[in-house]
Amino acid sequence: MATRKVQTAQLAVFFEGVQKQFRNLDSRNPAAWGPLPRYLLCACISMFVVGALWYLWLQDSDAELQAERAKEVHLRDDYSKKLAQAVNLEALKKQREQVLQYVTQMEKQLPSKAEMDALLSDINQAGIGRSLQFDLFRPGQVSVKEYYAELPIAIRVTGRYNDIGLFTSDIAYLSRIVTLNNLTLLPARDGSLSLDATAKTFRYLDPEEVAAQRQAAAPKGGKK
């Protein structure tokens, strides 16, 4: 019993000393505080600083996490697209081959610059073969486009209605591309008809012409 009373008295003295350190604390002069309040204040400040730093770090980590999630979504979409392309690779290759064949076929229907005279002769022979009389056959100015050149030809032929119809059909079935534009059909003498039209034929550009077109289209540097 005596020992317990001694321990109780010691605890009372200890708590009294602790309470005394927290009495009449001057908030403007923490250096004058007792050891326990100073240590407690240091501990609170340290916890606050650590908590603030931890919060800021979490904020940065959250922003980085959101960015990585968005990146993941983008990568998944990209992967899905590439997977679909990989699955359909053979079909895409076949489509590419078909397109190349079509382009090659269309290029074959465009004469070169050296073959234009032969094509003009074919148009003339198509009319003569249908017993038509050429009153006008005048090639115009060549119009150079980005990948091809266009040559308009003003023509006027006279003959029977059926022969003119067959002539236009023959033009459509030439091995080279020729179109008839601005057709005007008028009565002529002796019951015949006169057809005025603009025949347009096209040719692909020579490598020199392609180079000239690219050079002309290239932006010119400014003068210093």
LUMTINU-885053 format. One record per residue: residue number from 1; residue in three letters; y, z, x of N, C-alpha, C, O in turn. Coordinates in pm, whole numbers. Example, Ala and Ser with C-alpha at 12.3 -4.5 7.8 and 13.67 -1.06 7.14 Angstrom:
2
1;ALA;-569;780;1319;-450;780;1230;-330;780;1320;-332;846;1424;
2;SER;-225;708;1285;-106;714;1367;3;787;1290;114;804;1341;
This chain:
224
1;MET;-121;0;82;0;0;0;126;0;86;223;-68;55;
2;ALA;122;76;190;239;82;278;264;-53;344;378;-95;362;
3;THR;154;-121;379;169;-254;445;231;-354;349;317;-434;388;
4;ARG;187;-349;222;243;-442;123;390;-416;101;468;-510;86;
5;LYS;428;-288;99;570;-257;81;652;-308;199;766;-353;183;
6;VAL;594;-300;317;665;-350;436;684;-499;428;791;-552;459;
7;GLN;576;-569;385;585;-717;373;687;-757;268;762;-852;286;
8;THR;689;-684;158;786;-714;52;927;-693;101;1017;-772;71;
9;ALA;945;-587;176;1078;-559;228;1121;-666;327;1237;-706;330;
10;GLN;1027;-713;408;1059;-819;505;1096;-949;434;1190;-1018;474;
11;LEU;1021;-984;327;1054;-1105;250;1191;-1093;186;1268;-1190;181;
12;ALA;1220;-975;138;1350;-955;74;1461;-972;175;1565;-1030;146;
13;VAL;1438;-920;295;1538;-935;401;1554;-1082;438;1665;-1129;461;
14;PHE;1439;-1155;445;1443;-1298;482;1522;-1380;379;1610;-1459;415;
15;PHE;1489;-1360;252;1557;-1436;147;1705;-1398;139;1790;-1481;107;
16;GLU;1734;-1268;168;1873;-1227;169;1948;-1298;279;2063;-1337;261;
17;GLY;1882;-1315;398;1946;-1388;508;1966;-1534;475;2068;-1593;511;
18;VAL;1867;-1593;405;1880;-1734;365;1994;-1750;267;2076;-1841;281;
19;GLN;2000;-1663;167;2108;-1673;69;2244;-1654;134;2342;-1718;97;
20;LYS;2248;-1563;232;2376;-1538;299;2425;-1664;370;2546;-1689;375;
21;GLN;2330;-1746;426;2372;-1869;496;2431;-1973;400;2509;-2058;441;
22;PHE;2393;-1965;272;2442;-2063;176;2563;-2014;97;2615;-2084;10;
23;ARG;2609;-1893;128;2725;-1841;58;2853;-1883;128;2860;-1890;251;
24;ASN;2954;-1913;46;3088;-1943;96;3088;-2054;203;3152;-2043;307;
25;LEU;3014;-2161;174;3010;-2275;267;3138;-2355;256;3183;-2387;146;
26;ASP;3197;-2387;368;3319;-2468;372;3279;-2614;387;3232;-2658;492;
27;SER;3299;-2689;278;3257;-2830;280;3336;-2913;380;3292;-3022;419;
28;ARG;3453;-2862;423;3533;-2937;518;3495;-2908;664;3539;-2976;756;
29;ASN;3413;-2807;681;3377;-2770;818;3227;-2738;824;3189;-2621;835;
30;PRO;3143;-2840;816;2998;-2816;820;2952;-2755;951;2847;-2692;956;
31;ALA;3029;-2773;1058;2988;-2716;1188;2984;-2565;1185;2915;-2503;1267;
32;ALA;3058;-2504;1092;3061;-2358;1083;2950;-2304;995;2939;-2182;979;
33;TRP;2870;-2389;938;2761;-2344;851;2651;-2279;935;2645;-2296;1057;
34;GLY;2567;-2207;869;2451;-2150;935;2350;-2257;973;2363;-2372;930;
35;PRO;2251;-2223;1050;2152;-2322;1095;2078;-2389;980;2063;-2511;978;
36;LEU;2033;-2308;883;1953;-2365;774;2031;-2466;690;1978;-2574;663;
37;PRO;2156;-2438;647;2232;-2540;573;2257;-2668;656;2253;-2779;604;
38;ARG;2283;-2646;786;2308;-2765;869;2183;-2853;877;2190;-2975;864;
39;TYR;2068;-2788;899;1943;-2866;907;1912;-2935;775;1865;-3049;770;
40;LEU;1939;-2861;666;1913;-2921;535;2006;-3039;510;1963;-3141;455;
41;LEU;2134;-3026;550;2228;-3137;535;2185;-3256;619;2188;-3370;571;
42;CYS;2144;-3231;744;2096;-3341;830;1975;-3411;769;1963;-3533;773;
43;ALA;1886;-3328;710;1766;-3386;648;1805;-3474;529;1748;-3582;511;
44;CYS;1900;-3428;448;1943;-3508;330;2009;-3638;373;1984;-3744;316;
45;ILE;2097;-3628;476;2163;-3750;524;2060;-3848;580;2069;-3968;555;
46;SER;1963;-3795;654;1860;-3882;712;1780;-3951;601;1751;-4070;609;
47;MET;1743;-3874;499;1668;-3931;387;1750;-4038;314;1697;-4141;273;
48;PHE;1881;-4012;299;1967;-4111;232;1975;-4240;312;1965;-4350;257;
49;VAL;1994;-4226;445;2004;-4345;531;1874;-4424;529;1873;-4547;516;
50;VAL;1763;-4351;542;1633;-4418;540;1609;-4487;405;1559;-4599;400;
51;GLY;1647;-4418;296;1631;-4478;164;1716;-4603;146;1670;-4702;88;
52;ALA;1843;-4599;196;1930;-4716;185;1875;-4833;265;1873;-4947;219;
53;LEU;1831;-4803;387;1774;-4909;470;1647;-4966;408;1622;-5087;411;
54;TRP;1567;-4877;353;1444;-4920;287;1475;-5011;166;1408;-5111;144;
55;TYR;1578;-4971;90;1618;-5051;-27;1666;-5190;16;1626;-5291;-43;
56;LEU;1751;-5195;119;1801;-5323;168;1686;-5410;221;1684;-5531;198;
57;TRP;1593;-5348;290;1479;-5422;342;1395;-5479;229;1346;-5592;235;
58;LEU;1379;-5396;123;1302;-5444;8;1374;-5560;-62;1309;-5653;-110;
59;GLN;1508;-5554;-67;1583;-5663;-128;1559;-5793;-52;1532;-5897;-113;
60;ASP;1569;-5786;81;1545;-5906;162;1401;-5954;147;1375;-6074;138;
61;SER;1309;-5859;143;1168;-5896;128;1143;-5960;-8;1063;-6052;-19;
62;ASP;1212;-5910;-112;1195;-5966;-246;1248;-6109;-251;1185;-6197;-310;
63;ALA;1365;-6132;-189;1420;-6268;-186;1326;-6362;-110;1303;-6476;-151;
64;GLU;1271;-6312;2;1177;-6394;80;1050;-6421;0;993;-6530;7;
65;LEU;1006;-6319;-76;887;-6336;-159;909;-6442;-267;823;-6526;-291;
66;GLN;1026;-6437;-332;1057;-6535;-435;1062;-6676;-377;1014;-6772;-438;
67;ALA;1122;-6688;-257;1128;-6819;-192;988;-6871;-159;960;-6989;-176;
68;GLU;902;-6782;-112;765;-6822;-79;687;-6861;-204;605;-6952;-201;
69;ARG;714;-6790;-316;647;-6826;-441;691;-6964;-489;608;-7044;-534;
70;ALA;822;-6991;-480;872;-7124;-518;812;-7232;-428;776;-7341;-473;
71;LYS;802;-7199;-299;740;-7294;-205;594;-7317;-240;544;-7429;-228;
72;GLU;527;-7211;-282;387;-7225;-320;370;-7318;-440;280;-7402;-443;
73;VAL;460;-7303;-539;455;-7390;-657;475;-7536;-616;405;-7625;-663;
74;HIS;574;-7558;-528;601;-7695;-482;481;-7752;-406;445;-7868;-425;
75;LEU;420;-7670;-321;305;-7717;-245;187;-7746;-336;112;-7841;-314;
76;ARG;169;-7664;-440;60;-7689;-534;81;-7821;-608;-14;-7898;-625;
77;ASP;206;-7847;-651;235;-7974;-718;212;-8091;-624;153;-8192;-663;
78;ASP;258;-8077;-501;239;-8183;-402;91;-8206;-376;46;-8320;-363;
79;TYR;17;-8097;-367;-128;-8109;-345;-195;-8180;-462;-283;-8264;-442;
80;SER;-153;-8146;-585;-213;-8210;-703;-185;-8361;-704;-273;-8441;-737;
81;LYS;-62;-8398;-668;-28;-8541;-665;-110;-8614;-559;-164;-8721;-584;
82;LYS;-118;-8553;-440;-193;-8617;-333;-342;-8622;-365;-412;-8717;-328;
83;LEU;-391;-8519;-434;-531;-8519;-473;-559;-8631;-573;-661;-8700;-564;
84;ALA;-466;-8650;-668;-482;-8759;-765;-478;-8894;-695;-555;-8984;-729;
85;GLN;-389;-8908;-595;-384;-9033;-520;-512;-9055;-440;-562;-9167;-430;
86;ALA;-564;-8946;-385;-687;-8958;-307;-804;-8998;-397;-889;-9079;-358;
87;VAL;-808;-8940;-518;-915;-8974;-612;-906;-9120;-654;-1008;-9188;-667;
88;ASN;-781;-9168;-675;-760;-9307;-720;-730;-9401;-605;-675;-9509;-626;
89;LEU;-765;-9362;-482;-730;-9442;-366;-789;-9582;-373;-720;-9680;-345;
90;GLU;-914;-9593;-411;-979;-9724;-416;-913;-9812;-522;-892;-9931;-500;
91;ALA;-881;-9752;-638;-814;-9830;-743;-676;-9875;-697;-635;-9988;-725;
92;LEU;-604;-9787;-626;-471;-9824;-575;-482;-9935;-471;-398;-10025;-466;
93;LYS;-586;-9930;-388;-605;-10037;-289;-631;-10171;-358;-579;-10274;-315;
94;LYS;-712;-10168;-464;-739;-10292;-537;-611;-10346;-603;-586;-10466;-601;
95;GLN;-531;-10254;-659;-405;-10297;-720;-313;-10358;-615;-246;-10459;-639;
96;ARG;-309;-10296;-497;-226;-10348;-389;-272;-10488;-348;-190;-10577;-327;
97;GLU;-403;-10506;-338;-456;-10638;-303;-420;-10741;-410;-387;-10855;-377;
98;GLN;-427;-10702;-537;-392;-10794;-645;-244;-10832;-639;-208;-10948;-659;
99;VAL;-160;-10732;-611;-16;-10761;-600;11;-10854;-483;90;-10948;-496;
100;LEU;-53;-10828;-369;-34;-10915;-252;-81;-11057;-281;-18;-11154;-239;
101;GLN;-193;-11069;-351;-242;-11203;-386;-145;-11274;-480;-121;-11394;-466;
102;TYR;-89;-11197;-575;7;-11257;-668;133;-11302;-594;185;-11411;-619;
103;VAL;181;-11216;-502;300;-11253;-425;273;-11376;-339;357;-11466;-329;
104;THR;154;-11380;-277;118;-11495;-195;111;-11622;-279;155;-11729;-237;
105;GLN;55;-11609;-399;46;-11723;-489;185;-11772;-529;210;-11893;-534;
106;MET;275;-11679;-559;410;-11718;-596;483;-11780;-478;561;-11874;-496;
107;GLU;460;-11728;-357;525;-11787;-239;478;-11929;-216;555;-12014;-170;
108;LYS;351;-11955;-247;298;-12091;-228;364;-12190;-323;371;-12310;-295;
109;GLN;414;-12139;-437;483;-12226;-531;628;-12252;-492;696;-12334;-554;
110;LEU;675;-12183;-388;810;-12207;-338;800;-12295;-214;738;-12255;-115;
111;PRO;861;-12412;-217;854;-12499;-100;940;-12445;13;1031;-12365;-9;
112;SER;911;-12491;131;996;-12458;245;1113;-12555;248;1121;-12648;168;
113;LYS;1203;-12533;341;1319;-12620;352;1278;-12763;385;1339;-12859;338;
114;ALA;1172;-12776;467;1126;-12910;506;1056;-12982;392;1046;-13105;395;
115;GLU;1007;-12908;292;933;-12969;182;1021;-13003;63;971;-13058;-36;
116;MET;1150;-12973;68;1237;-12998;-47;1248;-13145;-80;1250;-13181;-198;
117;ASP;1254;-13232;20;1264;-13376;-7;1142;-13426;-84;1155;-13507;-176;
118;ALA;1024;-13376;-46;903;-13417;-116;905;-13369;-261;859;-13440;-350;
119;LEU;959;-13249;-286;967;-13198;-423;1063;-13280;-506;1035;-13309;-623;
120;LEU;1177;-13319;-450;1271;-13404;-522;1206;-13538;-556;1230;-13594;-663;
121;SER;1126;-13588;-464;1054;-13712;-491;953;-13694;-604;935;-13784;-686;
122;ASP;888;-13576;-609;793;-13550;-717;862;-13548;-852;808;-13600;-950;
123;ILE;980;-13489;-859;1055;-13487;-986;1091;-13630;-1027;1079;-13666;-1144;
124;ASN;1135;-13709;-932;1172;-13847;-960;1050;-13927;-1006;1059;-14006;-1101;
125;GLN;937;-13906;-939;815;-13980;-975;764;-13938;-1112;704;-14019;-1184;
126;ALA;787;-13809;-1150;745;-13764;-1283;818;-13842;-1392;759;-13876;-1494;
127;GLY;947;-13870;-1370;1021;-13948;-1468;979;-14094;-1469;963;-14153;-1575;
128;ILE;962;-14151;-1350;923;-14291;-1342;784;-14311;-1401;756;-14413;-1464;
129;GLY;695;-14213;-1379;560;-14223;-1433;556;-14222;-1584;458;-14267;-1642;
130;ARG;659;-14172;-1649;667;-14171;-1795;761;-14282;-1846;807;-14278;-1960;
131;SER;788;-14381;-1761;870;-14499;-1798;1011;-14461;-1839;1071;-14524;-1926;
132;LEU;1063;-14355;-1776;1200;-14314;-1804;1293;-14374;-1701;1256;-14398;-1586;
133;GLN;1416;-14399;-1746;1517;-14453;-1656;1611;-14340;-1614;1668;-14271;-1699;
134;PHE;1627;-14324;-1484;1718;-14222;-1433;1859;-14280;-1426;1887;-14370;-1348;
135;ASP;1946;-14226;-1510;2088;-14263;-1505;2164;-14170;-1410;2272;-14204;-1362;
136;LEU;2107;-14053;-1383;2173;-13957;-1294;2067;-13870;-1229;1977;-13818;-1295;
137;PHE;2079;-13855;-1099;1991;-13765;-1023;2074;-13714;-905;2077;-13777;-799;
138;ARG;2143;-13599;-924;2239;-13553;-826;2211;-13409;-788;2243;-13318;-865;
139;PRO;2152;-13385;-670;2134;-13248;-623;2269;-13180;-602;2364;-13243;-554;
140;GLY;2277;-13053;-637;2401;-12978;-623;2402;-12895;-496;2328;-12919;-401;
141;GLN;2491;-12795;-498;2507;-12707;-383;2397;-12601;-382;2368;-12539;-484;
142;VAL;2336;-12582;-267;2231;-12481;-254;2294;-12342;-262;2394;-12314;-197;
143;SER;2232;-12256;-344;2278;-12118;-359;2175;-12028;-292;2061;-12017;-338;
144;VAL;2215;-11963;-184;2123;-11879;-107;2128;-11737;-162;2234;-11674;-166;
145;LYS;2013;-11688;-205;2000;-11551;-255;1944;-11463;-143;1941;-11503;-26;
146;GLU;1901;-11342;-181;1854;-11248;-79;1722;-11291;-18;1702;-11279;103;
147;TYR;1630;-11342;-102;1497;-11378;-52;1462;-11525;-75;1357;-11570;-30;
148;TYR;1546;-11599;-144;1514;-11739;-172;1644;-11818;-188;1754;-11762;-193;
149;ALA;1628;-11949;-195;1743;-12038;-215;1720;-12117;-343;1607;-12153;-375;
150;GLU;1826;-12144;-414;1819;-12215;-542;1896;-12345;-531;2010;-12347;-486;
151;LEU;1831;-12454;-575;1894;-12587;-569;1901;-12645;-710;1798;-12676;-769;
152;PRO;2021;-12659;-766;2035;-12723;-898;2044;-12875;-882;2102;-12926;-786;
153;ILE;1985;-12947;-979;1986;-13093;-976;2029;-13141;-1114;1961;-13115;-1213;
154;ALA;2140;-13210;-1120;2186;-13267;-1247;2111;-13398;-1270;2114;-13488;-1186;
155;ILE;2043;-13407;-1384;1966;-13528;-1415;2003;-13579;-1554;2040;-13503;-1644;
156;ARG;1990;-13712;-1568;2003;-13776;-1700;1899;-13888;-1704;1902;-13981;-1623;
157;VAL;1808;-13876;-1799;1703;-13977;-1814;1712;-14036;-1954;1752;-13970;-2049;
158;THR;1672;-14163;-1965;1675;-14234;-2093;1536;-14290;-2119;1473;-14348;-2030;
159;GLY;1490;-14273;-2243;1359;-14326;-2280;1322;-14284;-2420;1406;-14234;-2496;
160;ARG;1195;-14305;-2453;1149;-14268;-2586;1128;-14116;-2596;1115;-14046;-2496;
161;TYR;1127;-14071;-2720;1116;-13926;-2744;988;-13870;-2685;990;-13768;-2616;
162;ASN;876;-13936;-2711;748;-13886;-2661;744;-13885;-2509;690;-13793;-2448;
163;ASP;801;-13987;-2447;800;-13995;-2301;886;-13883;-2240;851;-13825;-2137;
164;ILE;997;-13854;-2306;1081;-13744;-2257;1007;-13611;-2270;1014;-13528;-2179;
165;GLY;938;-13591;-2381;860;-13469;-2398;751;-13455;-2293;729;-13346;-2239;
166;LEU;682;-13566;-2264;578;-13562;-2161;637;-13537;-2022;576;-13472;-1938;
167;PHE;757;-13590;-1999;824;-13568;-1871;855;-13419;-1850;832;-13365;-1742;
168;THR;906;-13354;-1954;935;-13210;-1941;807;-13130;-1919;807;-13030;-1848;
169;SER;696;-13177;-1982;569;-13110;-1961;519;-13130;-1818;465;-13038;-1757;
170;ASP;538;-13250;-1764;497;-13277;-1626;576;-13190;-1528;522;-13141;-1429;
171;ILE;704;-13172;-1556;786;-13087;-1469;731;-12944;-1468;727;-12879;-1363;
172;ALA;690;-12896;-1585;638;-12759;-1595;508;-12742;-1517;477;-12632;-1470;
173;TYR;431;-12851;-1501;301;-12843;-1435;305;-12888;-1289;200;-12905;-1228;
174;LEU;424;-12905;-1235;431;-12935;-1092;377;-12818;-1011;382;-12703;-1055;
175;SER;327;-12847;-892;271;-12740;-808;379;-12644;-760;350;-12530;-725;
176;ARG;503;-12691;-758;616;-12606;-718;693;-12564;-842;686;-12629;-947;
177;ILE;768;-12454;-830;843;-12402;-943;968;-12485;-966;1055;-12494;-878;
178;VAL;977;-12547;-1084;1095;-12622;-1126;1123;-12585;-1271;1032;-12588;-1354;
179;THR;1246;-12551;-1302;1284;-12519;-1440;1389;-12617;-1488;1470;-12667;-1409;
180;LEU;1387;-12644;-1617;1486;-12731;-1680;1580;-12644;-1763;1536;-12567;-1848;
181;ASN;1710;-12657;-1737;1809;-12573;-1803;1918;-12660;-1867;1941;-12774;-1826;
182;ASN;1983;-12601;-1968;2097;-12668;-2034;2058;-12807;-2084;2128;-12905;-2056;
183;LEU;1949;-12816;-2155;1901;-12946;-2205;1989;-12994;-2321;2022;-12917;-2412;
184;THR;2025;-13120;-2316;2100;-13185;-2424;2036;-13319;-2452;2024;-13403;-2363;
185;LEU;1994;-13339;-2575;1926;-13463;-2615;2016;-13541;-2710;2054;-13492;-2817;
186;LEU;2051;-13664;-2669;2143;-13746;-2747;2083;-13885;-2771;2007;-13934;-2687;
187;PRO;2117;-13947;-2883;2067;-14084;-2907;2135;-14183;-2813;2254;-14172;-2783;
188;ALA;2056;-14279;-2766;2108;-14384;-2678;2089;-14519;-2748;2060;-14525;-2868;
189;ARG;2107;-14626;-2671;2096;-14760;-2730;1949;-14795;-2756;1858;-14738;-2696;
190;ASP;1930;-14889;-2846;1797;-14945;-2879;1701;-14837;-2929;1580;-14849;-2908;
191;GLY;1753;-14732;-2994;1667;-14629;-3052;1609;-14532;-2952;1529;-14446;-2990;
192;SER;1646;-14542;-2828;1596;-14448;-2726;1684;-14323;-2725;1785;-14315;-2795;
193;LEU;1642;-14227;-2646;1714;-14100;-2636;1755;-14076;-2491;1692;-14125;-2397;
194;SER;1862;-13998;-2476;1911;-13963;-2343;1905;-13811;-2327;1956;-13737;-2410;
195;LEU;1842;-13766;-2219;1828;-13623;-2192;1914;-13586;-2072;1895;-13637;-1962;
196;ASP;2010;-13496;-2096;2089;-13439;-1988;2037;-13297;-1963;2019;-13220;-2057;
197;ALA;2013;-13265;-1839;1960;-13131;-1806;1994;-13098;-1662;2032;-13184;-1582;
198;THR;1980;-12970;-1631;1992;-12923;-1493;1857;-12871;-1450;1809;-12768;-1499;
199;ALA;1795;-12942;-1359;1668;-12897;-1304;1697;-12802;-1187;1776;-12834;-1098;
200;LYS;1633;-12688;-1188;1651;-12592;-1079;1518;-12573;-1007;1416;-12542;-1069;
201;THR;1523;-12591;-879;1405;-12566;-797;1439;-12461;-693;1555;-12440;-660;
202;PHE;1339;-12399;-643;1359;-12284;-554;1273;-12301;-429;1166;-12361;-433;
203;ARG;1322;-12247;-321;1245;-12247;-196;1266;-12113;-127;1367;-12045;-146;
204;TYR;1166;-12077;-45;1181;-11954;30;1264;-11979;154;1272;-12092;203;
205;LEU;1325;-11876;205;1414;-11889;318;1335;-11895;449;1233;-11828;464;
206;ASP;1385;-11974;540;1328;-11977;675;1362;-11846;746;1456;-11777;707;
207;PRO;1284;-11810;850;1312;-11684;923;1456;-11676;974;1516;-11568;973;
208;GLU;1513;-11790;1017;1651;-11789;1065;1748;-11755;951;1845;-11683;970;
209;GLU;1718;-11809;831;1805;-11780;716;1792;-11634;672;1891;-11572;634;
210;VAL;1670;-11581;678;1650;-11440;643;1729;-11351;739;1793;-11255;696;
211;ALA;1722;-11384;869;1795;-11305;968;1946;-11314;943;2017;-11214;956;
212;ALA;1994;-11434;908;2137;-11450;881;2179;-11370;758;2287;-11312;755;
213;GLN;2092;-11367;654;2122;-11291;534;2129;-11141;564;2219;-11072;515;
214;ARG;2036;-11092;644;2036;-10950;679;2158;-10913;763;2218;-10807;746;
215;GLN;2193;-11005;853;2311;-10978;937;2437;-10976;854;2527;-10895;877;
216;ALA;2444;-11066;755;2562;-11069;669;2570;-10946;579;2679;-10898;547;
217;ALA;2451;-10895;538;2449;-10778;451;2468;-10647;525;2501;-10546;464;
218;ALA;2448;-10649;657;2461;-10525;736;2606;-10481;737;2696;-10565;748;
219;PRO;2631;-10349;727;2771;-10300;732;2833;-10325;868;2771;-10303;972;
220;LYS;2957;-10371;865;3027;-10400;986;3097;-10275;1037;3154;-10198;960;
221;GLY;3091;-10255;1170;3158;-10139;1230;3309;-10154;1227;3361;-10264;1244;
222;GLY;3378;-10044;1204;3523;-10049;1200;3584;-10069;1337;3527;-10029;1438;
223;LYS;3696;-10131;1338;3766;-10154;1463;3834;-10026;1511;3893;-9951;1432;
224;LYS;3826;-10003;1638;3894;-9887;1696;4041;-9917;1717;4116;-9831;1765;
